[in-house]
């Protein structure tokens, strides 16, 4: 595993859709399929947002304050996934691109 920045993760993923899944189910738990990532590093408060759904069927988004709650991001080269670790009271999340085929361990 390699530690990277949020900005590096966003650049690597680009405009691809992703799956976002919480490792545990305590605190805020997230399970999104075919989500998009929104990140504005120039904003006063930098937010990392995951959104899915559409106007017809509805949807949902969840945002995390980058400087306030994200401790680190790691990239797993073996299964091409990203893990976002939070500093307190939130379960870590795993992000993987939808079009990638994961190896079964």
HELIX and SHEET records of a PDB file:
HELIX    1   1 UNK A    6  UNK A   13  1                                   8    
HELIX    2   2 UNK A   66  UNK A   69  1                                   4    
SHEET    1   A 8 UNK A   2  UNK A   4  0                                        
SHEET    2   A 8 UNK A  70  UNK A  76 -1                                        
SHEET    3   A 8 UNK A  81  UNK A  86 -1                                        
SHEET    4   A 8 UNK A  93  UNK A  97 -1                                        
SHEET    5   A 8 UNK A  18  UNK A  22 -1                                        
SHEET    6   A 8 UNK A  31  UNK A  39 -1                                        
SHEET    7   A 8 UNK A  47  UNK A  54 -1                                        
SHEET    8   A 8 UNK A  58  UNK A  65 -1                                        
END                                                                             
